[in-house]
Amino acid sequence: MASAVSAGTVDAGSPAVPEGRRRSRWPWRTALAAAGGLALFLAFPGHDLSLLAVLGPMALALAVRGQRVRSGAWLGLVLGLTFMLPLLSWTGIYVGSFPWLALAVFEALYLALLGGAAAAVSRLPVWPLWAAALWVADEALRGRAPLGGFPWGRLGFSQAEGPYTALAGYGGVPLVSLAVALTGTLLAAAVLAVARRRPGRRAAVLALLGALAVPLVGSLAWLPLAGPSLTEGGPTRTVAVIQGNVPRAGLDFNAQRRAVLDNHAGQTLALADAVARGEAVQPDLVVWPENSSDIDPYRNADAAAVISEAARAIGVPILVGAVVEGPGDKLSNTGIVWDPVTGPGDTYVKRHPVPLAEYVPYRSFFRFFSKKVDLVRHDFAQGTGVGTLDVGGARVGDVICFEVAYDGLVSDVVDAGAGMLVVQTNNATFGRTDESAQQLAMSRLRAVEYGRTVVVAATSGISAIVAPDGSLVHQSGLFTADTFVEPIAQRDSRTLAERLGSSPEWVLTALGLGAVVVAVRRRRRSPGA
């Protein structure tokens, strides 16, 4: 594949384009970058045209080729805006356009950095590889800073199924992102070589072969990975997933908090009745979603009685998603193991509460831009313990809502011995948007990455059971009540992705940034280039 990458670089030493001529080419470059951003948006759940994702890196590579860093930054910003604005539209569904626009523009700035860096390395030998590595570097930064980052829209998250998905088992989401980006940059190299006509024919063929080889390698990578079976790979525990639904969508979904709790308890009681009639299998554990009890069951005896009644009826522990008061004047987004005999036991407190949604840093500063921040009346505390819990004989790795997007939070629970993954989530605040499907795609990638079944429990959908190969065994609709019961193997095998941890991301980031350093030094030695 390296020879194919190199083959697309034979024109790397082409002379610089005069400034006036460069400006005259800006309109088509800008239009190309905008088209690349639109292709990226269409690749994500909601449209599910996952193979279009390669066109984003391809368009950016073509647009910034031979441009100055500032021109590349502009083109990256254009791509970022046409991608992030529609992708993140769900963030403003109930809070107005300002938070949505602010977040989308801020996220697009990272892609402006990417565009500038991609322009800098576009004259180097083997530039398609460096440009692809820069996509990984950009996603690494965006997923960490500021305030813990926001990794929505990573290239890998567009590939819940397809020829690139299996690569998650070898290098996690960063390797999937690299494969998508590298395919795109190699296609760009092929187009540039074809444009050179006869001298570039060989280079075009080699670059195109490289672009075809990447998804082919991904397709073959499935062979040693876990398959679609829920029961192979370890002792099984029968898991019930409860989606109780909410009285209404929107920010006031929990205005009738008791109704939400009763819905989930009622679904559990109905399952217990079905078990008693022989119409359903007796589970070993039950999973309720995030916010299934927004009434603190430690302080409210009535809420505790409702949960205990459901647990006693079904006869097994329930993993309850609850909002708990404390520490101090804060709240805690908590998963509680509720035993039918002894009541509440082990807990997991969400480690990455969402800035400006679950807590407001620098409140007076952000209030200057929007008084919507005061909708968050009490900040949520940040948990410190890893969410691996023993529930009904299963070693469950619990992550809550958006935490599934963060590599380290998921790897921690697997490293701590989780035999299956559970995502407790509440998407009622995003209505009937694409947010739920986008988040489910992340769970599907995690299943492949760690070779484990993933159970998604949502208050209002989408709840799901995801097999270790990322396929969907069950999937609920939005704003309906539903129950799934399945035997699930508690696996202890380790994928290569788990063994390597974050090292592939750091290596790829170093490659991309190293190429930028080389490009800057070359530029200083040849200021007229």
GURORO-257429 format. One line per 4 residues: their letters; for each residue x, y, z of C-alpha. Coordinates in steps of 0.02 Angstrom, whole numbers, plus 50000, padded with zeros to 5 digits. Example, Ala and Ser with C-alpha at 12.3 -4.5 7.8 and 13.67 -1.06 7.14 Angstrom:
# GURORO-257429
AS	50615/49775/50390; 50684/49947/50357
***
This chain:
# GURORO-257429
MASA	50000/50000/50000; 50148/50115/50034; 50198/50111/49850; 50022/50163/49802
VSAG	50029/50307/49922; 50197/50363/49854; 50132/50347/49677; 50009/50487/49706
TVDA	50148/50608/49751; 50248/50626/49592; 50189/50805/49568; 50231/50858/49746
GSPA	50365/50972/49684; 50255/51067/49562; 50284/51255/49561; 50180/51369/49669
VPEG	50025/51445/49591; 50036/51636/49575; 49931/51729/49703; 49811/51806/49576
RRRS	49782/51639/49491; 49758/51557/49662; 49619/51681/49705; 49532/51646/49540
RWPW	49525/51462/49587; 49451/51491/49759; 49268/51479/49706; 49283/51302/49642
RTAL	49392/51252/49788; 49266/51323/49909; 49123/51235/49820; 49221/51072/49825
AAAG	49253/51089/50011; 49068/51124/50040; 49021/50969/49939; 49141/50866/50045
GLAL	49058/50925/50204; 48886/50882/50136; 48947/50708/50087; 49010/50682/50265
FLAF	48842/50732/50337; 48750/50610/50223; 48866/50470/50278; 48804/50476/50457
PGHD	48647/50395/50530; 48491/50482/50474; 48544/50458/50294; 48660/50307/50317
LSLL	48757/50329/50155; 48915/50275/50245; 49025/50253/50092; 49006/50438/50053
AVLG	49118/50473/50202; 49274/50448/50095; 49220/50596/49988; 49248/50716/50133
PMAL	49436/50685/50149; 49448/50669/49960; 49366/50839/49931; 49472/50925/50063
ALAV	49633/50850/49994; 49591/50910/49818; 49537/51081/49878; 49692/51119/49983
RGQR	49820/51041/49865; 49961/51166/49839; 49874/51303/49940; 49944/51409/50080
VRSG	49900/51368/50259; 49776/51512/50276; 49687/51458/50117; 49680/51280/50182
AWLG	49608/51341/50345; 49468/51432/50252; 49429/51276/50150; 49429/51167/50306
LVLG	49310/51290/50390; 49191/51281/50242; 49193/51091/50247; 49169/51096/50436
LTFM	49019/51212/50428; 48928/51114/50293; 48961/50956/50393; 48933/51010/50573
LPLL	48785/51127/50552; 48664/50992/50491; 48745/50851/50590; 48722/50940/50757
SWTG	48552/51020/50720; 48475/50909/50855; 48566/51010/50989; 48451/51158/50960
IYVG	48287/51066/50945; 48217/51130/51110; 48340/51265/51166; 48344/51375/51011
SFPW	48467/51405/50873; 48606/51495/50967; 48677/51345/51063; 48668/51239/50905
LALA	48754/51369/50796; 48886/51406/50927; 48930/51223/50948; 48931/51187/50761
VFEA	49042/51337/50722; 49160/51293/50865; 49175/51113/50802; 49203/51177/50625
LYLA	49354/51275/50687; 49442/51111/50720; 49417/51065/50538; 49488/51235/50491
LLGG	49646/51182/50585; 49642/51020/50488; 49625/51111/50322; 49774/51220/50360
AAAA	49880/51072/50413; 49827/50970/50261; 49878/51114/50148; 50048/51121/50234
VSRL	50086/50937/50202; 50011/50931/50028; 50180/50956/49944; 50270/50819/50041
PVWP	50308/50647/49972; 50178/50518/50026; 50059/50661/50065; 49900/50554/50061
LWAA	49960/50459/50214; 50006/50617/50310; 49841/50699/50266; 49744/50546/50327
ALWV	49843/50541/50489; 49799/50724/50516; 49614/50678/50517; 49650/50562/50664
ADEA	49754/50698/50751; 49614/50824/50727; 49485/50704/50800; 49600/50666/50947
LRGR	49610/50851/50989; 49424/50882/50962; 49380/50737/51077; 49484/50804/51221
APLG	49484/50994/51225; 49414/51102/51291; 49314/51039/51441; 49344/50858/51395
GFPW	49304/50881/51211; 49157/50832/51102; 49199/50686/50985; 49035/50686/50888
GRLG	49060/50670/50700; 49219/50566/50699; 49241/50480/50531; 49240/50310/50615
FSQA	49068/50339/50690; 48995/50346/50513; 49047/50165/50485; 48931/50062/50596
EGPY	48923/49938/50454; 49024/49919/50296; 49198/49872/50237; 49288/49977/50368
TALA	49193/49924/50524; 49301/49773/50568; 49455/49882/50585; 49384/49942/50751
GYGG	49435/49774/50824; 49618/49810/50784; 49642/49994/50819; 49477/50061/50882
VPLV	49384/50208/50809; 49547/50299/50762; 49597/50159/50643; 49426/50162/50561
SLAV	49441/50350/50540; 49614/50328/50464; 49550/50199/50340; 49409/50313/50283
ALTG	49523/50463/50268; 49662/50366/50180; 49540/50298/50050; 49485/50476/50017
TLLA	49659/50550/50004; 49717/50409/49889; 49568/50442/49777; 49619/50624/49775
AAVL	49796/50574/49726; 49724/50469/49584; 49621/50615/49520; 49771/50731/49525
AVAR	49878/50603/49433; 49745/50581/49298; 49739/50770/49277; 49923/50762/49230
RRPG	49873/50643/49088; 50009/50532/49015; 50149/50561/49143; 50028/50522/49284
RRAA	49943/50365/49219; 50048/50244/49318; 50034/50349/49474; 49845/50358/49451
VLAL	49829/50169/49435; 49936/50137/49589; 49842/50267/49694; 49676/50194/49639
LGAL	49733/50018/49683; 49784/50083/49854; 49614/50163/49878; 49532/49996/49836
AVPL	49651/49898/49947; 49602/49990/50107; 49419/49934/50111; 49472/49762/50048
VGSL	49587/49742/50198; 49443/49799/50308; 49327/49669/50234; 49453/49529/50262
AWLP	49485/49590/50440; 49317/49515/50494; 49383/49337/50482; 49464/49318/50655
LAGP	49340/49431/50747; 49187/49385/50850; 49032/49341/50751; 48848/49386/50772
SLTE	48810/49259/50910; 48756/49329/51078; 48789/49167/51171; 48963/49112/51112
GGPT	49122/49156/51204; 49078/49134/51387; 48945/49090/51515; 48778/49170/51477
RTVA	48665/49280/51581; 48490/49322/51524; 48469/49510/51514; 48306/49608/51504
VIQG	48308/49784/51433; 48165/49899/51483; 48113/50053/51384; 47969/50129/51481
NVPR	47946/50286/51374; 47910/50462/51437; 47751/50566/51447; 47817/50694/51325
AGLD	47974/50740/51226; 48077/50895/51257; 48166/50976/51402; 48015/50948/51514
FNAQ	48013/50761/51481; 48035/50732/51667; 47905/50860/51723; 47805/50707/51770
RRAV	47951/50617/51852; 47840/50494/51941; 47758/50446/51776; 47928/50406/51700
LDNH	47972/50297/51849; 47803/50212/51845; 47821/50176/51659; 47982/50081/51687
AGQT	47917/49992/51841; 47758/49948/51746; 47854/49873/51601; 47954/49769/51725
LALA	47796/49709/51813; 47722/49662/51645; 47879/49562/51606; 47864/49475/51775
DAVA	47684/49428/51734; 47739/49361/51564; 47875/49257/51648; 47747/49188/51772
RGEA	47633/49138/51627; 47777/49052/51537; 47771/49179/51395; 47943/49254/51429
VQPD	48110/49191/51490; 48160/49230/51669; 48303/49357/51662; 48456/49358/51774
LVVW	48462/49547/51775; 48360/49695/51713; 48427/49857/51640; 48334/50021/51654
PENS	48394/50178/51564; 48469/50341/51620; 48340/50453/51707; 48220/50309/51734
SDID	48207/50378/51912; 48233/50565/51919; 48167/50555/52096; 48310/50516/52214
PYRN	48266/50343/52282; 48386/50366/52429; 48287/50514/52493; 48112/50474/52430
ADAA	48035/50320/52510; 47896/50315/52382; 48018/50304/52235; 48119/50171/52327
AVIS	47959/50071/52357; 47913/50075/52172; 48086/50011/52120; 48087/49879/52257
EAAR	47915/49816/52205; 47975/49796/52025; 48136/49708/52081; 48041/49588/52195
AIGV	47915/49549/52059; 48047/49503/51931; 48156/49424/52066; 48324/49487/52003
PILV	48430/49645/52020; 48387/49799/51917; 48518/49921/51856; 48424/50084/51884
GAVV	48471/50251/51806; 48437/50381/51941; 48469/50564/51978; 48537/50569/52155
EGPG	48554/50725/52263; 48731/50764/52318; 48872/50783/52349; 48834/50952/52423
DKLS	48715/51053/52315; 48759/50954/52160; 48671/50807/52080; 48742/50639/52025
NTGI	48691/50545/51868; 48700/50371/51941; 48678/50189/51895; 48618/50092/52048
VWDP	48616/49903/52066; 48448/49873/52153; 48433/49701/52231; 48259/49626/52258
VTGP	48304/49580/52438; 48434/49704/52500; 48387/49856/52395; 48516/49980/52328
GDTY	48696/49919/52317; 48843/49961/52205; 48837/50120/52103; 48920/50205/51957
VKRH	48919/50396/51943; 48938/50469/51769; 49118/50524/51748; 49094/50643/51602
PVPL	48943/50754/51631; 48907/50859/51477; 48966/51041/51487; 48826/51169/51468
AEYV	48697/51029/51479; 48731/50940/51644; 48842/51073/51719; 48887/51251/51673
PYRS	49069/51304/51692; 49101/51491/51698; 48914/51519/51714; 48921/51709/51713
FFRF	49025/51708/51553; 48908/51592/51459; 48754/51682/51526; 48815/51836/51431
FSKK	48782/51740/51269; 48624/51647/51318; 48515/51641/51473; 48473/51461/51424
VDLV	48618/51407/51533; 48508/51439/51684; 48398/51294/51630; 48535/51193/51716
RHDF	48486/51239/51894; 48603/51117/51982; 48770/51059/51915; 48801/50873/51904
AQGT	48952/50805/51996; 49091/50713/51906; 49108/50531/51958; 49278/50455/51991
GVGT	49250/50266/51990; 49254/50153/51836; 49080/50089/51792; 49109/49902/51803
LDVG	48973/49825/51913; 48919/49651/51965; 48734/49633/51922; 48645/49466/51934
GARV	48801/49364/51901; 48857/49473/51756; 49008/49586/51756; 48931/49739/51672
GDVI	49028/49886/51601; 48913/50035/51623; 48933/50198/51526; 48800/50333/51530
CFEV	48735/50421/51374; 48868/50524/51282; 49007/50432/51374; 48999/50298/51239
AYDG	49082/50424/51122; 49240/50436/51229; 49368/50300/51197; 49448/50302/51369
LVSD	49285/50289/51466; 49234/50133/51371; 49406/50051/51374; 49415/50075/51562
VVDA	49263/49966/51597; 49325/49828/51482; 49498/49833/51561; 49411/49816/51730
GAGM	49336/49649/51675; 49168/49690/51596; 49097/49540/51502; 48966/49648/51417
LVVQ	48936/49833/51394; 48782/49932/51446; 48740/50106/51385; 48608/50189/51494
TNNA	48542/50339/51400; 48402/50465/51390; 48370/50544/51220; 48198/50617/51256
TFGR	48272/50791/51258; 48316/50775/51072; 48145/50726/51009; 48130/50630/50846
TDES	48297/50688/50778; 48445/50587/50714; 48536/50601/50881; 48476/50432/50944
AQQL	48530/50342/50785; 48699/50431/50785; 48729/50376/50964; 48676/50198/50926
AMSR	48806/50192/50788; 48939/50226/50920; 48879/50077/51022; 48891/49967/50866
LRAV	49073/50019/50840; 49110/49984/51023; 49040/49807/51007; 49165/49770/50868
EYGR	49306/49861/50954; 49295/49752/51110; 49210/49595/51042; 49068/49611/51168
TVVV	48880/49624/51162; 48818/49800/51196; 48650/49831/51279; 48575/50003/51252
AATS	48434/50053/51369; 48349/50218/51327; 48201/50302/51410; 48114/50339/51245
GISA	48224/50253/51115; 48325/50196/51031; 48353/50046/51145; 48447/49901/51067
IVAP	48545/49741/51087; 48702/49744/50981; 48795/49583/50941; 48986/49576/50954
DGSL	49000/49601/50765; 48901/49764/50776; 48741/49693/50703; 48574/49739/50781
VHQS	48480/49595/50863; 48342/49707/50933; 48302/49889/50905; 48158/49989/50977
GLFT	48065/50133/50899; 48063/50310/50965; 47937/50358/51099; 47866/50185/51123
ADTF	47873/50062/51268; 47972/49905/51234; 48058/49757/51318; 48196/49642/51255
VEPI	48253/49481/51339; 48407/49389/51276; 48541/49271/51343; 48710/49358/51327
AQRD	48882/49281/51343; 48997/49361/51469; 49156/49369/51366; 49333/49383/51431
SRTL	49428/49378/51266; 49531/49530/51219; 49536/49610/51048; 49695/49687/50979
AERL	49612/49857/50997; 49592/49829/51184; 49772/49771/51202; 49841/49921/51107
GSSP	49729/50047/51194; 49757/50226/51137; 49928/50193/51060; 49865/50185/50878
EWVL	49787/50357/50898; 49945/50431/50972; 50056/50354/50838; 49946/50418/50698
TALG	49935/50589/50780; 50124/50595/50793; 50141/50549/50609; 50024/50688/50556
LGAV	50101/50820/50667; 50277/50764/50619; 50233/50790/50436; 50174/50966/50476
VVAV	50340/51004/50561; 50435/50939/50410; 50327/51043/50293; 50355/51201/50395
RRRR	50543/51174/50395; 50545/51146/50207; 50442/51304/50185; 50566/51406/50287
RSPG	50712/51340/50185; 50621/51379/50022; 50513/51533/50057; 50470/51554/49873
A	50399/51379/49857
***
